[in-house]
Every structure is written in structure tokens, then in C-alpha cells.
């Protein structure tokens, strides 16, 4: 072990102190515009909550913040419940907005086919 000391002293936490962690969870984008998306997940998302999503759009990764506006059970997939959730995009950067618009324009011909996302980060409530 290193002899290097921490820059700040740590203290024992009295009682129970809880926290949360953001993790990567896969999702499928069912439809997408520069104002919102419908996504399918294997877990429910709380109505009105804010989350960060990372979309891989034609090799370009963008992070957007979205508010959950509706959610319902969409069906069963491989023995698990699938949830269809409407996401309103909020505070979208110009970079992300341009990437989404380009992606939508170039994929208009594949109407009806779900857009598969390689990975997505759904962060805790923002």
C-alpha cells in the first residue's frame, strides 16, 4: 500500500446514511424527435422524474435530459415485463439537438422499425 495520506479526513458516519448510484441500463428507442422519444425498458420510470439518457446515434453519442411524461406496460419480452415510456426532452444542448435532427432526417425511411440504442445511461433524478 502507498504511504500517501488522503487529502481530506474521513469520518465514521453515525446511523444509516443512504445514497444512490447511476448505472447503465439498455433501452430501445421506439421513436425519436428533437422534442421527445418513446423508449422501451425492462424497468419502470417514475412519472415526472428527470433522467439523463445517453443515445448512440449513428456512432455519435449524445447525452440529453428528459422528463418522464407517461409510462405503461408495453408487453412481455423473454419472460420480463417491458415498459413503454414517453420522454420529453428538456434543456437539450445545440450539439445534441443537431445530432438528433440529423439522425431523424437520415432515418425517416425506416419508419416503423424500432431504433436500437447500444447503451443508455439513465441517471437518478436530476
Secondary structure, DSSP 8 states (H G I E B T S, - for coil): ------SS------S-------EE---EEEEE-SSEEEEEESS---TT-EEEEEEEETTEEEEEEEEEEEEEEEEEETTEEEEEEEEEEES--HHHHHHHHHHHHHTGGGTTS-EE-S--EE-S--
